[in-house]
């Protein structure tokens, strides 16, 4: 078989070994595919060799020739495997050449065959070197892409670790801020309860001293009375003998002054409980701060460190940080967390003793460009020199101006102006004028270890025996009076204990309400932080796994190509076309994009944290413009724990303290008004028997004063305006107002009542007020009358 010519096994059309040969009627054989292609090009069925027409469109297969070709190929394969891969499968000769036209290795016999006539050849080693270089070129993009993916994966791994660190640090700082507020509440509670206990102790001691003094007076009076009564019980003769001396003793004994009621003897419940949560919330302003700019640590250069409250920055040792896209590529700086694209904005920077700093604004798009044409406007202080500089090329020496310690940066975006003021000198430092189009972020930089800081910005015997009885009566009356007052004092002392206990319990409830709000708020905010950590960690894990899969696929392709290149020259050249085709046909994955917002949004969680908590606390505190004073309440009225509501109740045993109104069964506000304008809203709800108005201070101690009470009252379906001066006016058939605004213009001499739901005037009293007036409420219903709270607003004011 080896003696046969190569042409006997080669197709006359493709000059390669027959593949699926067919035979024509003229006895010439061809590859089936070659014959069909030749006929398709010639558009007629002619023999490619003799040009004889074929009568069959589908010639029969030449099985004998097919078997011979396969046997020859198998024999060549056996020879090659028995000898070397360098042997030609057709001729069993060493493969020494590479055909540049057919891109295949050939032996010297192949070179001289008809199939390779006029072809170009190269030695195998030279051709292998050339092809290896070509494959290296094809392989380079895969290697570069793999390196890029590996770098991004490394960044993602670092980012994932940093997310854990950020979440831990942020959680710790959030807990510290909440603990700061809890500590404030505990200290405030301790101080207020201390004040309550101090008042209880003082008033209990005062009451004890007054009771003891009354006891001594009663004992002295009782001694005198008993002596006189013994004289009265004596025999007539003995009595008459001793009468002159007894009468003289009684008449000469000075009567003590009537004991006066001790004003303010009861616990001032209104002072301790009135608007308690609001007053605590208002005092909490001292421990919270609001910064107009929150620094974003995710934008900070690795050589800068941002303080835990995100208001300060200084230079530090370079840290290993993720290459997140938020970090500014143009300048080593830190940016504010919020950008501005309209309106006016200003913030103050304290440079202190820092001698190397920059302050200004940076455009959003400059952050991703290492050398942008424009987008940074700043003033900088370095080496004792103050300079104004922008990336558009503008530079101005501001020396010999003294270094400003406190700078106000004012951005008028729409007006196209950025100004810097020296707050201490109260002078303009510099103004940039530009038509701003990009979102601008506050910008800060320093090379100093001293802090740059955003300053915070800031609601009483018949004949002779009867004579002695007459002389004795004042002593008895005085003793009875003292005994009654002493009984009242004893009752007051007990009531002080009850009041102190109730007030302490209610104060603790109010403080616990605020603690509960803080605990729930802390839990919600930490939950949001952990949810963000979990989401971003999961996202980073998914991205890392996806990058790992891409890297593995690229590495597999690169390793396969590298194994091909390490093969012997002939083997490499044999496999090169397929290897090159695999590499060229393999689609390169898109470059991995940096994952914006991958890090924990620390600025969102920690920026102005205590201020935001305090501001939100408005929802759980209330402010009532009038605080009801339970010490003025009639025994048949009960005042709610928050001192904003009153209703009728079973008569209680209460001390006869002078604050309680003797003229009318009512309750008064704790604060009186003697000038200015004041208003408060009363919710009557479904209460069908009530009075609302004002009461003069002096009317409280007079059972029937000539004037001093102005009110409207609703009873038995009838609305009436009434005053103690005798003025009375029927306001029916007006519908009962459910919400009433009482407005007192003291200086203007007017007291008006408005129906808030109907938005109509109910009645106006006109009077020249001279006495201090107290808000007045009364009801015979078991349904509450309520002082409506007013909405609390917060206004941020800049420090001067």
Secondary structure, DSSP 8 states (H G I E B T S, - for coil): -TTS-GGGGB-TTT-SB-SSEEE-TTS-EEEHHHHHHHHHHHTS-B-TTT--B-S-SS--B-HHHHHHHHHHHHHHHHHHHHS-TTB-TTT--B--EEETTTTEEE-HHHHHSGGGTT--EEEHHHHHHHHHHHHHHHHHHHHHHHHHHHHHHHHHHHHHHHHHHHHHHHHHHHHHHHHHHHHHHHHHHHHHHHHHHHHHHHHHHHHHHHHHHHHHHHHHHHHHHHHHHHHHHS-HHHHHHHHHHHHHHHHHS---------TT-S--HHHHHTTHHHHHHHHGGGG--EESS-EEGGG--TTEEE-TTSSEEEE-S-------TTS-SSSS-EEEEEEESSSEEEEEEE-TT--SEEEEEEEGGGGG-TT-SS-EEEEEEETTEEEEEETTS-EEE-TTS---SEEEEEEETTTTEEEEEETTTTEEEEEEE----S-EEEEEEESSSS-EEE-EE----HHHHHHHHHHHHHHHHHHHHHHHHHHHHHHHHHHHHHHHHHHHHHHHHHHHHHHHHHHHHHHHHHHHHHHHHHHHHHHHHHHHHHHHHHHHHHHHHHHHHHHHHHS-HHHHHHHHHHHHHHHHHS---------TT-S--HHHHHTTHHHHHHHHGGGG--EESS-EEGGGS-TTEEE-TTSSEEEE-S-------TTS-SSSS-EEEEEEESSSEEEEEEE-TT--SEEEEEEEGGGGG-TT-SS-EEEEEEETTEEEEEETTS-EEE-TTS---SEEEEEEETTTTEEEEEETTTTEEEEEEE----S-EEEEEEESSSS-EEE-EE----------
